[in-house]
């Protein structure tokens, strides 16, 4: 059952990639729902998942933990989880905890679904007048 503060839309591309579009707040009360959504309908991990975050307005450690769990489960299946289109505030949370260096993050859903897209850090840095905050490469950190 969906929380009034969080909605989840699940779809699958022709290539078999699961796309989860999350909308609302991810916190202690909705984190379990996110964890369930990151699993397939049978409760098993999916090998390839893109989590679209453009409509997420808040995320605490519950969301971070759910994403890390999904990443570990997908990696065990020799797959990946990618994050797409986080808002600036959600991107900042991902950067603070370093999750953007563990799970590849893309500025748009289309880029997350295609090969060779640049990572969220690069997109954020390009929007800064002073450029990148450090000397890390601006490509994706890897799937």
Secondary structure, 3 states (H helix, E strand, C coil): CCCCCEEEEEEECCCCCEEEEEEEEECCCCHHHHHHHHECCCCCECCEEEEEEEEEEEECHHHHHHHHHHHHHHHHCCCEEEEECCCHHHHHHHHHHCHHHCCEEECCHHHHHCCCCEEHHHHHHHCCCCCCCCCCCCECCCC
